[in-house]
Structures are given as C-alpha cells and as structure tokens.
Amino acid sequence: MITGPMFSGKSEELIRRLKRARIARQRVACFKPDIDLRYHRTAIASHSSLTHDASAVTTVEDLRAALFPQLDQVEVIGVDEVQFFSDAIVTLSVELVHLGKRIVMAGLDTTFTAEPFGPVPDLMAIADEVTKLSAVCMVCGAPAIHTQRLGQSQELVVVGAAGLYEARCRAHFHPWADEDGSEQLELPSAR
C-alpha cells in the first residue's frame, strides 16, 4: 500500500514498482477508477507526467470482471486512486493475495478534512508493506502530510490537482478554509 497526501508521488511510486515488475518479466495488470480522468483515460499518470497503461473501471465489481478472465496470465496487479473504490476492494485484495497475486495499491490516506479516506485505512491494516509518502508544504517547504483543498466545496470527492489542492504540513493545514486556503473556522478538537 502506497499512501500519503496529494503531490507526494504515490502514482509515481506505483508506476515505478509496476515498471520494475515488467523488467523482471512479471505480467502486470493495472486499474484505476474511471472518476479519475485528470490526465489520461487509459493510463495512470503522475503529476510529473509519468504514465502506465491502465484500465478504467467504475466499481470493484467491474474491476473483478475485467481482471478475472485474464487472472491466470497476471502476476502483479496495480490499482491507483484506491480511495475512490468501495470497501469491497479489501475483500477482493485478500482473495487475490490468497490466489498468489502481488497487489500494489496507491491512494490518499485522508480526506481534505483529515478524516480516513474510504477503504485505505483497512487496506493499510492488512498490507504486507505500507509506504507512507510526504509532499512539500506549499506554505513553508516542510514535509507535508495533508491535502489542503482550496475553495468552499464541502463535497467529499472533487477530482482535481494543482489549483484545487495543495500539500500542507500540520502547522499550515486548515481543513475548514476559505478559497485561498487560509483558516476560516476553528479546527475541530483533537480526537
């Protein structure tokens, strides 16, 4: 499981691992949710313009339907933006591991309000290995572990990149912020 905030290099690390698997002559299949059309329809892409062919699927059931006919020809399965899938991805992952497949997933660990994001916490809990990346705070340059949404929208999913989001360190992260990312309301009390 590869996780961290936006702009931390999650997709880049996923692409790197999948390319290494191909160099090792392992057969790879890669998937992404079809909600993520920021850069490519048929590839996962990093903010630094690295790409890897991928099939876009709507649901975990669609992923299963696309994968299982070719399962005996696949050794490594990559999934990007896994936070956008339902919790059924956890069950599918366990099933695939029991079938001897290597699964490499990447996704945001928290939402723009610093809450656990979708199935990622459960995937982290069952993963053999978790790589948690940090980005660079766009305010001070310190290591950033949060994704700051710029703007007023309170919708959980607003797909975007630079201009809609920034990486922020703990000191400069304000989950309830106005359009420029400055604090608007008091932070919720510690849990």
JOFEN-V232324 format. One record per residue. N is the residue number from 0. D_CENTER is the distance of its C-alpha to the mean C-alpha in Angstrom with 2 decimals. Layout:
BEGIN
<<N D_CENTER> <N D_CENTER>>
END
This chain:
BEGIN
<<0 9.24> <1 7.48> <2 6.29> <3 7.79> <4 8.40> <5 8.21> <6 10.47> <7 10.15> <8 9.72> <9 6.53> <10 7.16> <11 10.73> <12 10.83> <13 9.56> <14 12.23> <15 14.66> <16 14.58> <17 15.06> <18 17.82> <19 19.45> <20 19.56> <21 21.31> <22 23.65> <23 24.52> <24 25.45> <25 22.97> <26 22.10> <27 18.46> <28 16.82> <29 13.41> <30 11.81> <31 9.50> <32 10.24> <33 13.25> <34 12.41> <35 10.45> <36 13.66> <37 13.40> <38 14.61> <39 15.51> <40 16.28> <41 16.55> <42 14.18> <43 10.73> <44 11.47> <45 10.86> <46 12.56> <47 15.32> <48 16.05> <49 15.28> <50 14.75> <51 14.79> <52 16.27> <53 14.29> <54 15.54> <55 14.25> <56 14.82> <57 15.30> <58 15.27> <59 15.02> <60 18.73> <61 18.35> <62 16.03> <63 18.79> <64 21.47> <65 20.11> <66 19.56> <67 22.64> <68 25.35> <69 24.19> <70 23.14> <71 26.23> <72 25.32> <73 21.79> <74 21.15> <75 17.49> <76 14.68> <77 11.26> <78 8.46> <79 5.52> <80 3.46> <81 5.21> <82 5.79> <83 8.10> <84 10.15> <85 13.17> <86 14.21> <87 15.99> <88 13.08> <89 14.32> <90 17.81> <91 17.00> <92 15.26> <93 18.39> <94 20.63> <95 19.24> <96 19.60> <97 23.12> <98 23.83> <99 23.22> <100 19.98> <101 17.45> <102 13.86> <103 11.00> <104 7.45> <105 4.19> <106 1.68> <107 4.27> <108 7.47> <109 9.79> <110 10.89> <111 13.20> <112 15.94> <113 14.61> <114 14.49> <115 12.29> <116 9.57> <117 10.41> <118 10.58> <119 8.36> <120 11.70> <121 13.62> <122 11.55> <123 11.93> <124 15.56> <125 16.36> <126 14.63> <127 17.26> <128 15.33> <129 12.65> <130 11.81> <131 11.04> <132 11.11> <133 12.85> <134 13.55> <135 17.05> <136 18.49> <137 19.79> <138 22.84> <139 24.15> <140 22.24> <141 21.46> <142 18.25> <143 15.73> <144 13.54> <145 13.14> <146 11.98> <147 15.34> <148 15.83> <149 18.99> <150 21.18> <151 22.58> <152 20.33> <153 19.58> <154 17.60> <155 14.37> <156 12.58> <157 13.72> <158 11.75> <159 12.76> <160 12.69> <161 15.68> <162 18.39> <163 16.41> <164 14.35> <165 15.25> <166 14.20> <167 16.86> <168 18.53> <169 19.77> <170 23.13> <171 22.03> <172 19.34> <173 20.95> <174 19.01> <175 22.07> <176 22.79> <177 24.72> <178 23.94> <179 24.19> <180 21.96> <181 25.08> <182 25.68> <183 27.37> <184 27.68> <185 27.99> <186 24.94> <187 24.91> <188 26.78> <189 25.12> <190 24.21>>
END
